[in-house]
Amino acid sequence: MAGNDWINSYLEAILDVGPNLDDAKSSLLLRERGRFSPTRYFVEEVITGFDETDLHRSWVKAQATRSPQERNTRLENMCWRIWNLARQKKQLEGELNQRKAKRRLERERGHREATADMSEDLSEGEKGDTVSDVSAHGESNKGRLPRLNSVDAMETWASQQKGKKLYIVLVSLHGLIRGEDMELGRDSDTGGQVKYVVELARALGSMPGVYRVDLLTRQVASPDVDWSYGEPTEMLTPRNSEDFMDEMGESSGAYIVRIPFGPRDKYIPKELLWPYIPEFVDGALSHIIQMSNVLGEQIGSGKPVWPVAIHGHYADAGDSAALLSGALNVPMLFTGHSLGRDKLEQLLKQGRLSRDEINTTYKIMRRIEAEELSLDTSEIVITSTKQEIDEQWRLYDGFDPVLERKLRARIRRNVSCYGRFMPRMVIIPPGMEFHHIVPHDGDMDGETEGNEEHPSSPDPPIWSEIMRFFSNPRKPMILALARPDPKKNITTLVKAFGECRPLRELANLTLIMGNRDGIDEMSSTNASVLLSVLKLIDKYDLYGQVAYPKHHKQFEVPDIYRLAAKTKGVFINPAFIEPFGLTLIEAAAHGLPIVATKNGGPVDIHRVLDNGLLVDPHDQQSIADALLKLVADKQLWARCRQNGLKNIHLFSWPEHCKTYLSRIASCKPRHPQWQRSDDGAETSESDSPSDSLRDIQDISLNLKFSMDGDRSGASGNDNSLDSEGNADRKSKLENAVLSWSRGVLKDQRKAGSGDRADHSSSTGKFPALRKRKHIFVIAIDCDSNEDLLDAIRKIFEAVEKERVEGSIGFILSTFMTISEIHSFLISGALNANDFDAFICNSGSDLFYSTINPEDGPFVIDFYYHSHI
């Protein structure tokens, strides 16, 4: 705009000329609008939305015109131009609104289609529902994590689970894990994850349909830790299971099983456990096989009861669970808790360490590698919040949120995904037990009075341990409960408290920073944080206003929450990023309003509970203002407290486990089916070929015998299968099975006659792959077939003895079609049975060599794309 003076003179001119305009000479604008107010029109339509540079030039000409008639004509023309511009503006705005509405409808339609495709895959937490219409602060509040429908719904679901006997395996390697009196905060490895996995195992063990839960961890027999961590097995007693406990069995329930691996007499941090993971996998595999056989004798009619899922917690356990899942052929679940790529970004932003130093200190690249492996192996990844999916998992090569939704839709429509796979991300917030929590209604000034029948109980010892720090213990308490770790951001909290004089006058600060005997005995990182806190207390002269007790027991934590609520205090979690924030739920259950970081899980918790304020953890002033607002405004404090108590039932362990078990039920059941020929007695009926053949229709591998892998048979989309009728498909399968069985019997007769010239004819009662100790995949880039033949012959010569014995198998992976491979084998004087399988068309198709040559040399795996 060219200034304001010309606008003022323009308005004056319009006012002057407006009444003098003759009706006969009025413009089209005046004739269409009737009674026209140029001033009002100009203010509403021009000043608020136009670039008046061109109009300003016209006004300069009009102002320079001396003739009143010409001047009026110019002004009338300008009014016409204004109206025309306004009309064009409205037209453009209308077109823009139409485009926006069209895009919105397209998005909604796509969302509805995706929801329809994946409706049965969505957990209750993902579908979303209304928790409360109006928040404590007068804003509309839509909850995304509704969890508890009703007691009747839970009882109905429980009745449906009766009769199931599930075996579930959880894996959590690092930290000190035991069922009672957990030493949370002892070190950086023994924190919220330890409590989560123990309570999850305990809750699952109490659910209907679950027979046994094993929590596998490391056995630590070190003089530096309590003797209980060296016990091989510990049973987890259920908390409150009267409603859901099935009939107890000999081995039923939840157990902590400690597997010895790594240094036997030394407790080491998680960063040093990586070299010993294979040792753990061996021990865990032995335990699972043994327990499966034991459960089979008890509830499986003599057949092993294999785990329905193996659930790894954190990267190290995810790496182990991936290996166990592959060895046992059972579904894998994974929970990251804290992710390596996200931590690497945070550490690089801080600028204190270089990438090499970070890797040396935290073994971060090995951790990221394990997380990528876990993504590739897991069927389901359980997260606590949507933020974890959108902002943390998206950093990984194995997951893309947009592509994952597209793949899920293609799978639902039975369309080929071209070998791409991504795990299903499921949001299931951690649960909590609330039956033992009674929110305290009294305060420091007006104690809840007892009577003869119900005398008031004495104060817990931890109260006096905390209040001895304060010169005025009756002031509201700001409570922070976190180990002294840099990412917990405790130093910023102390600075915010120390620099806000009104906050210091109104409240005390309590820091529960784990347990310690001496600062010198703490890790360097934790000791550094604690020393920084002590220096800040001295800098701001906060003596008598800050409590930092050295010791507390796990069972005393609820008493600490109660003390803070009794003083009408506030709970704060100022971490730079919090994956979930279980302490926020615990605080809300005790009637404490919260102030929490806006990075991570607290956003979703606040959306549901609506019992406090979110802050930027890097903004010291924002932290102080939020605390002061809650402490000073008693009405806001009361509303936040009431909201938290009203909505806390949305988080509970039974509801968590219900969703958890429903997700496991959606996984395709798998269990070990591969056996070695020397594993059982040759005369065992259960191992007979006829018994093995009965189960062929149950396995996911559908075989079709073919001499030539033409396009109609090797297509990634199984359209040829769809075009054939079910009866035709069944008859083909039966014919293939009968032919296969004749080949097995023929091979057995040959083996019995002593003819062992060709090892392919002595496969006995099992296919060749089941006998192998090792499988080698030959995938060599060669310029010609002669070079590839030469390489294959050299490989065969190098392991000739093992190849003849049958302990080693080979898979040939090439870009060629199966027809080209057949010609290649003939030209090189190779037999198809020299290989156990052929990966063709650069990984697009998979063929197996057949046992019975009469039916052709190759078998195609039509379901290769669905289980890559």
PAVEXDO-122261 format. One record per residue (C-alpha): x, y, z. Coordinates in steps of 0.2 Angstrom, whole numbers, padded with zeros to 4 digits, always signed. Example, Ala and Ser with C-alpha at 12.3 -4.5 7.8 and 13.67 -1.06 7.14 Angstrom:
2
+0062-0022+0039
+0068-0005+0036
***
This chain:
868
+0000+0000+0000
+0007+0017-0004
+0003+0026+0012
-0013+0031+0021
-0015+0050+0016
-0022+0045-0001
-0035+0034+0007
-0041+0048+0018
-0043+0060+0004
-0051+0046-0007
-0064+0043+0006
-0067+0061+0008
-0069+0063-0011
-0081+0048-0011
-0091+0056+0003
-0092+0072-0006
-0097+0066-0023
-0108+0052-0018
-0124+0062-0014
-0122+0073-0029
-0122+0058-0041
-0137+0059-0052
-0148+0043-0053
-0149+0044-0072
-0130+0045-0073
-0126+0032-0060
-0114+0018-0064
-0119+0000-0066
-0113-0003-0049
-0125+0010-0042
-0140+0003-0053
-0137-0015-0047
-0134-0011-0028
-0147+0002-0026
-0143+0012-0011
-0124+0011-0011
-0112+0017+0002
-0095+0019-0006
-0086+0022+0011
-0092+0006+0019
-0089-0004+0003
-0071+0003+0001
-0067-0001+0020
-0074-0019+0019
-0069-0024+0002
-0053-0014-0003
-0043-0010+0012
-0045-0028+0019
-0040-0037+0004
-0032-0028-0011
-0016-0021-0017
-0022-0003-0021
-0006+0002-0031
-0015+0003-0047
-0030+0012-0039
-0019+0024-0031
-0012+0029-0048
-0030+0032-0054
-0034+0042-0039
-0019+0054-0042
-0026+0057-0059
-0043+0060-0052
-0036+0072-0039
-0027+0082-0052
-0042+0084-0063
-0050+0101-0060
-0066+0098-0070
-0080+0092-0057
-0089+0082-0071
-0073+0073-0076
-0068+0071-0058
-0085+0063-0054
-0083+0052-0070
-0066+0046-0064
-0072+0042-0047
-0087+0033-0054
-0076+0023-0065
-0065+0019-0050
-0080+0013-0040
-0084+0001-0055
-0066-0006-0054
-0067-0008-0036
-0083-0018-0038
-0076-0028-0052
-0060-0032-0041
-0071-0038-0027
-0081-0049-0039
-0065-0057-0045
-0059-0059-0028
-0075-0068-0022
-0075-0079-0038
-0057-0084-0034
-0061-0087-0016
-0076-0098-0021
-0065-0108-0033
-0052-0111-0019
-0065-0116-0007
-0072-0128-0020
-0055-0136-0022
-0052-0137-0004
-0069-0145-0001
-0065-0158-0015
-0049-0162-0008
-0057-0164+0009
-0070-0176+0002
-0057-0186-0007
-0046-0188+0009
-0062-0193+0019
-0067-0205+0006
-0049-0213+0006
-0049-0213+0024
-0066-0222+0025
-0060-0235+0012
-0044-0238+0021
-0054-0240+0037
-0065-0252+0029
-0050-0262+0023
-0041-0262+0039
-0056-0261+0052
-0052-0278+0059
-0034-0274+0061
-0037-0258+0071
-0035-0259+0090
-0048-0249+0101
-0034-0236+0104
-0032-0233+0086
-0050-0231+0082
-0053-0217+0094
-0068-0211+0103
-0074-0196+0113
-0068-0196+0131
-0075-0179+0137
-0083-0166+0127
-0076-0151+0136
-0059-0150+0144
-0054-0142+0161
-0049-0126+0151
-0065-0124+0141
-0058-0132+0125
-0066-0146+0115
-0057-0162+0119
-0058-0178+0109
-0049-0193+0117
-0039-0204+0106
-0036-0218+0119
-0053-0224+0125
-0049-0240+0134
-0063-0247+0145
-0080-0250+0138
-0089-0258+0153
-0087-0271+0166
-0100-0282+0156
-0090-0280+0140
-0075-0287+0149
-0084-0301+0157
-0091-0306+0140
-0074-0306+0132
-0067-0316+0147
-0081-0329+0144
-0075-0331+0126
-0057-0334+0131
-0062-0349+0142
-0054-0365+0136
-0039-0357+0128
-0022-0362+0135
-0009-0350+0128
+0009-0349+0132
+0018-0332+0129
+0036-0328+0131
+0042-0310+0135
+0061-0306+0133
+0069-0291+0143
+0088-0293+0145
+0096-0278+0154
+0093-0271+0171
+0089-0280+0188
+0072-0288+0186
+0062-0296+0201
+0044-0297+0205
+0044-0288+0222
+0053-0273+0229
+0060-0268+0212
+0076-0256+0214
+0069-0244+0201
+0082-0230+0198
+0097-0239+0205
+0105-0237+0188
+0100-0231+0170
+0096-0250+0166
+0083-0252+0180
+0069-0240+0176
+0052-0239+0169
+0055-0254+0157
+0058-0266+0171
+0042-0261+0180
+0032-0262+0164
+0038-0280+0159
+0035-0287+0176
+0018-0280+0178
+0014-0285+0160
+0019-0303+0163
+0010-0303+0180
-0006-0296+0172
-0005-0308+0157
-0003-0323+0168
-0020-0318+0177
-0030-0316+0161
-0042-0329+0155
-0036-0340+0141
-0018-0338+0146
-0010-0353+0154
+0008-0348+0156
+0019-0332+0154
+0038-0333+0154
+0048-0317+0156
+0066-0321+0151
+0080-0311+0157
+0098-0312+0163
+0104-0321+0178
+0115-0311+0189
+0125-0320+0202
+0136-0305+0208
+0141-0300+0225
+0137-0282+0220
+0118-0286+0218
+0105-0295+0229
+0105-0314+0229
+0087-0314+0222
+0094-0309+0205
+0103-0326+0204
+0088-0337+0207
+0084-0347+0191
+0065-0345+0192
+0053-0333+0202
+0034-0335+0201
+0025-0318+0200
+0010-0318+0212
-0006-0310+0204
-0012-0294+0211
-0030-0294+0209
-0036-0309+0198
-0052-0316+0207
-0062-0311+0191
-0051-0318+0178
-0040-0332+0184
-0043-0348+0175
-0041-0365+0184
-0023-0366+0190
-0012-0380+0183
+0004-0387+0188
+0015-0375+0178
+0002-0361+0175
+0005-0343+0180
+0018-0330+0176
+0037-0333+0180
+0053-0324+0178
+0065-0336+0171
+0084-0330+0172
+0095-0337+0159
+0114-0337+0163
+0124-0328+0149
+0139-0316+0149
+0151-0314+0164
+0144-0326+0178
+0149-0315+0193
+0147-0298+0186
+0133-0286+0183
+0136-0276+0167
+0127-0262+0158
+0116-0265+0143
+0129-0258+0131
+0141-0272+0135
+0128-0286+0133
+0129-0287+0114
+0143-0300+0112
+0134-0312+0123
+0116-0312+0115
+0120-0328+0105
+0123-0337+0122
+0107-0331+0128
+0098-0337+0113
+0105-0354+0115
+0099-0355+0133
+0082-0347+0130
+0079-0359+0115
+0083-0374+0127
+0071-0368+0140
+0057-0364+0128
+0058-0382+0120
+0059-0390+0137
+0044-0380+0144
+0034-0383+0128
+0036-0402+0130
+0031-0400+0149
+0016-0390+0144
+0012-0403+0131
+0011-0417+0144
+0000-0406+0155
-0012-0398+0143
-0007-0403+0126
-0012-0421+0125
+0007-0426+0123
+0010-0413+0109
+0021-0399+0113
+0013-0382+0117
+0023-0369+0108
+0022-0350+0112
+0009-0341+0103
+0021-0326+0102
+0038-0320+0108
+0039-0302+0113
+0055-0293+0114
+0057-0277+0124
+0071-0265+0119
+0084-0267+0105
+0094-0281+0114
+0079-0292+0118
+0072-0288+0100
+0088-0295+0092
+0086-0310+0103
+0068-0312+0100
+0071-0311+0081
+0083-0326+0082
+0071-0336+0093
+0056-0332+0082
+0066-0338+0067
+0072-0354+0075
+0055-0359+0082
+0044-0352+0068
+0032-0342+0080
+0026-0324+0078
+0037-0310+0085
+0031-0294+0094
+0042-0280+0098
+0042-0265+0109
+0056-0252+0107
+0053-0242+0124
+0067-0231+0118
+0074-0230+0100
+0092-0228+0095
+0090-0217+0080
+0080-0205+0090
+0093-0205+0104
+0107-0202+0091
+0098-0187+0084
+0095-0180+0102
+0114-0183+0106
+0120-0175+0090
+0109-0160+0093
+0117-0157+0110
+0134-0156+0102
+0143-0163+0117
+0149-0179+0108
+0154-0183+0091
+0146-0198+0081
+0161-0209+0085
+0161-0205+0103
+0142-0208+0104
+0144-0225+0096
+0159-0230+0107
+0149-0225+0123
+0132-0231+0119
+0135-0244+0105
+0122-0235+0096
+0125-0242+0078
+0124-0260+0085
+0107-0255+0094
+0100-0247+0078
+0105-0263+0068
+0096-0274+0081
+0080-0262+0079
+0080-0264+0060
+0081-0283+0062
+0067-0282+0074
+0057-0272+0062
+0060-0285+0048
+0055-0300+0059
+0041-0293+0069
+0023-0295+0064
+0017-0282+0077
+0026-0268+0085
+0018-0261+0100
+0019-0243+0104
+0013-0232+0118
+0008-0217+0108
+0005-0211+0090
+0020-0199+0092
+0031-0213+0093
+0026-0220+0076
+0025-0204+0067
+0041-0196+0074
+0052-0210+0079
+0049-0226+0070
+0048-0216+0053
+0067-0213+0055
+0070-0232+0051
+0073-0240+0035
+0061-0254+0039
+0046-0243+0042
+0037-0229+0033
+0020-0224+0040
+0012-0220+0023
+0019-0236+0014
+0013-0247+0028
-0005-0241+0026
-0004-0244+0008
+0003-0262+0010
-0010-0266+0023
-0024-0261+0011
-0016-0271-0003
-0015-0286+0008
-0033-0284+0013
-0038-0283-0005
-0027-0298-0009
-0016-0288-0021
+0003-0292-0022
+0015-0282-0012
+0030-0287-0022
+0039-0294-0008
+0037-0278+0003
+0033-0281+0021
+0031-0270+0036
+0025-0274+0054
+0008-0268+0060
+0010-0254+0072
-0002-0255+0086
-0005-0242+0100
-0008-0250+0117
-0004-0238+0132
+0003-0247+0147
-0009-0252+0161
-0009-0249+0179
-0017-0257+0194
-0029-0245+0203
-0038-0256+0216
-0026-0252+0230
-0026-0233+0227
-0037-0222+0238
-0035-0203+0234
-0031-0193+0249
-0045-0180+0253
-0037-0171+0267
-0023-0158+0268
-0009-0152+0279
-0020-0139+0288
-0036-0150+0290
-0031-0168+0293
-0044-0181+0289
-0051-0185+0306
-0052-0203+0312
-0064-0210+0324
-0065-0224+0336
-0070-0237+0323
-0058-0230+0310
-0043-0222+0318
-0032-0212+0307
-0016-0221+0302
+0001-0215+0306
+0011-0206+0293
+0022-0216+0282
+0041-0215+0287
+0045-0208+0269
+0035-0193+0274
+0046-0187+0288
+0061-0192+0277
+0056-0179+0264
+0048-0166+0276
+0064-0164+0286
+0072-0155+0271
+0059-0141+0272
+0058-0126+0283
+0039-0125+0279
+0033-0142+0275
+0015-0136+0273
+0018-0127+0257
+0012-0137+0241
+0025-0149+0235
+0031-0149+0217
+0036-0168+0214
+0048-0175+0201
+0052-0193+0201
+0066-0198+0189
+0083-0205+0189
+0097-0192+0188
+0099-0194+0169
+0103-0179+0157
+0088-0183+0146
+0076-0182+0161
+0080-0163+0162
+0080-0161+0181
+0093-0147+0180
+0081-0136+0170
+0068-0139+0182
+0079-0133+0197
+0084-0118+0187
+0066-0113+0183
+0061-0115+0202
+0076-0106+0208
+0074-0091+0196
+0055-0089+0199
+0053-0080+0216
+0034-0081+0217
+0035-0100+0214
+0048-0102+0228
+0037-0092+0240
+0022-0103+0236
+0029-0121+0235
+0043-0133+0239
+0052-0144+0227
+0054-0163+0230
+0067-0173+0218
+0066-0192+0220
+0081-0196+0210
+0083-0215+0213
+0093-0223+0227
+0111-0219+0231
+0124-0222+0244
+0138-0210+0239
+0140-0199+0224
+0157-0207+0220
+0149-0224+0218
+0136-0218+0205
+0140-0219+0186
+0149-0204+0179
+0133-0198+0170
+0121-0199+0185
+0134-0192+0196
+0137-0177+0185
+0118-0173+0185
+0117-0175+0204
+0132-0163+0206
+0124-0150+0195
+0108-0151+0205
+0117-0148+0221
+0127-0134+0214
+0111-0125+0208
+0103-0127+0225
+0118-0119+0232
+0118-0105+0219
+0100-0100+0221
+0101-0103+0240
+0086-0116+0240
+0091-0124+0256
+0074-0128+0266
+0065-0127+0249
+0071-0143+0240
+0071-0161+0246
+0082-0174+0238
+0082-0190+0249
+0095-0203+0246
+0084-0219+0248
+0066-0224+0245
+0058-0241+0243
+0047-0246+0228
+0032-0249+0239
+0034-0231+0246
+0031-0222+0229
+0012-0222+0232
+0015-0214+0249
+0026-0200+0240
+0012-0197+0228
-0001-0196+0242
+0010-0183+0252
+0011-0172+0236
-0008-0173+0234
-0010-0169+0253
-0001-0153+0251
-0011-0149+0235
+0005-0150+0225
+0009-0154+0207
+0018-0168+0198
+0030-0163+0184
+0039-0173+0171
+0051-0161+0162
+0060-0174+0151
+0067-0169+0134
+0057-0183+0127
+0046-0196+0136
+0041-0212+0126
+0026-0214+0137
+0026-0207+0155
+0019-0220+0166
+0023-0209+0181
+0010-0197+0175
-0004-0210+0176
+0002-0215+0193
+0001-0197+0199
-0016-0194+0191
-0022-0209+0200
-0017-0201+0217
-0026-0185+0213
-0011-0175+0207
-0012-0162+0193
+0002-0164+0181
+0015-0153+0171
+0023-0163+0157
+0034-0161+0142
+0025-0159+0126
+0037-0171+0117
+0031-0189+0117
+0018-0199+0126
+0012-0186+0138
+0003-0177+0124
-0008-0192+0122
-0010-0195+0141
-0015-0176+0143
-0027-0178+0129
-0036-0192+0138
-0035-0186+0156
-0035-0167+0153
-0028-0165+0171
-0014-0152+0169
-0002-0142+0157
+0010-0147+0143
+0027-0137+0142
+0042-0135+0131
+0056-0144+0141
+0069-0132+0134
+0059-0117+0139
+0063-0113+0157
+0051-0099+0159
+0037-0110+0152
+0040-0123+0165
+0040-0110+0179
+0024-0102+0173
+0014-0118+0172
+0019-0123+0189
+0015-0107+0196
-0002-0107+0187
-0007-0123+0195
-0001-0120+0212
-0008-0102+0213
-0025-0106+0205
-0034-0117+0217
-0050-0119+0206
-0039-0124+0191
-0030-0136+0203
-0046-0144+0208
-0053-0146+0191
-0037-0155+0185
-0037-0166+0200
-0056-0171+0197
-0053-0174+0178
-0038-0185+0182
-0048-0196+0194
-0063-0196+0183
-0053-0202+0168
-0040-0213+0175
-0050-0229+0173
-0046-0227+0154
-0029-0235+0159
-0030-0252+0167
-0020-0268+0165
-0035-0280+0161
-0040-0268+0147
-0022-0267+0141
-0021-0286+0141
-0037-0288+0132
-0031-0277+0118
-0014-0286+0118
-0021-0304+0117
-0033-0298+0103
-0018-0292+0093
-0009-0309+0096
-0025-0318+0090
-0024-0308+0074
-0007-0316+0070
-0006-0331+0059
-0003-0346+0071
+0014-0354+0068
+0024-0367+0077
+0039-0378+0073
+0036-0391+0060
+0054-0395+0054
+0061-0410+0062
+0078-0419+0059
+0076-0437+0053
+0086-0443+0068
+0076-0434+0081
+0064-0448+0084
+0062-0467+0083
+0060-0473+0065
+0046-0484+0070
+0036-0470+0079
+0018-0469+0072
+0018-0450+0074
+0033-0449+0063
+0026-0460+0049
+0025-0452+0031
+0006-0455+0032
+0004-0444+0047
+0015-0431+0040
+0005-0431+0024
-0011-0428+0034
-0006-0411+0039
-0001-0405+0021
-0017-0395+0019
-0014-0386+0035
+0002-0378+0031
+0004-0362+0022
+0015-0369+0008
+0004-0373-0007
+0013-0383-0019
+0010-0386-0038
+0020-0398-0048
+0027-0390-0064
+0040-0394-0077
+0041-0376-0084
+0038-0360-0073
+0028-0351-0086
+0021-0334-0082
+0004-0340-0078
+0011-0351-0064
+0024-0339-0057
+0014-0324-0056
+0015-0313-0041
-0003-0310-0040
-0012-0327-0038
-0025-0323-0051
-0023-0340-0059
-0028-0348-0043
-0043-0337-0041
-0049-0342-0058
-0048-0360-0054
-0062-0367-0044
-0060-0373-0026
-0064-0391-0031
-0051-0390-0045
-0038-0383-0034
-0042-0396-0020
-0040-0411-0033
-0024-0404-0039
-0017-0403-0022
-0023-0421-0018
-0015-0428-0034
+0001-0419-0029
+0001-0426-0012
-0002-0443-0018
+0012-0442-0030
+0023-0435-0017
+0019-0449-0005
+0022-0462-0019
+0039-0454-0021
+0043-0455-0002
+0038-0473-0001
+0049-0477-0017
+0063-0468-0009
+0061-0478+0007
+0061-0494-0003
+0077-0489-0012
+0085-0484+0005
+0080-0501+0012
+0088-0511-0002
+0105-0502+0001
+0106-0492-0015
+0114-0476-0010
+0123-0471-0026
+0112-0456-0027
+0110-0446-0011
+0094-0438-0017
+0086-0456-0017
+0090-0459+0001
+0080-0444+0009
+0071-0456+0020
+0054-0450+0027
+0058-0432+0027
+0061-0419+0012
+0079-0414+0009
+0078-0397+0017
+0073-0404+0034
+0089-0414+0035
+0101-0400+0032
+0112-0393+0046
+0117-0378+0035
+0110-0370+0019
+0121-0360+0007
+0113-0348-0005
+0123-0346-0021
+0119-0328-0028
+0134-0324-0039
+0134-0310-0052
+0143-0318-0067
+0146-0312-0085
+0141-0329-0093
+0134-0345-0088
+0151-0353-0090
+0157-0342-0076
+0142-0347-0065
+0145-0365-0068
+0163-0364-0064
+0159-0355-0047
+0146-0368-0043
+0158-0383-0046
+0171-0375-0036
+0159-0373-0021
+0153-0391-0023
+0171-0397-0023
+0175-0387-0007
+0161-0396+0003
+0160-0412-0007
+0160-0423+0009
+0146-0414+0018
+0136-0412+0002
+0136-0431-0001
+0132-0434+0017
+0117-0422+0015
+0121-0411+0030
+0123-0396+0018
+0110-0389+0006
+0111-0376-0008
+0099-0363-0015
+0103-0355-0032
+0097-0337-0033
+0098-0329-0051
+0089-0317-0062
+0084-0331-0074
+0067-0339-0076
+0064-0357-0071
+0065-0363-0089
+0081-0354-0091
+0088-0362-0075
+0082-0379-0081
+0092-0377-0098
+0107-0370-0088
+0107-0386-0077
+0106-0398-0092
+0120-0388-0101
+0131-0389-0085
+0127-0408-0082
+0120-0403-0065
+0105-0411-0057
+0090-0401-0051
+0091-0411-0034
+0109-0404-0032
+0099-0389-0025
+0085-0388-0013
+0077-0373-0020
+0078-0360-0034
+0075-0341-0032
+0071-0335-0050
+0067-0319-0059
+0078-0309-0047
+0068-0314-0032
+0051-0314-0039
+0047-0333-0038
+0053-0348-0028
+0054-0366-0034
+0059-0382-0025
+0067-0397-0032
+0055-0412-0031
+0057-0428-0022
+0049-0438-0036
+0057-0435-0053
+0042-0443-0062
+0032-0427-0058
+0045-0415-0065
+0060-0407-0057
+0052-0391-0049
+0038-0386-0037
+0032-0368-0037
+0028-0359-0020
+0013-0349-0024
+0013-0341-0007
+0030-0335-0008
+0025-0317-0008
+0014-0318+0007
+0027-0325+0019
+0044-0317+0012
***
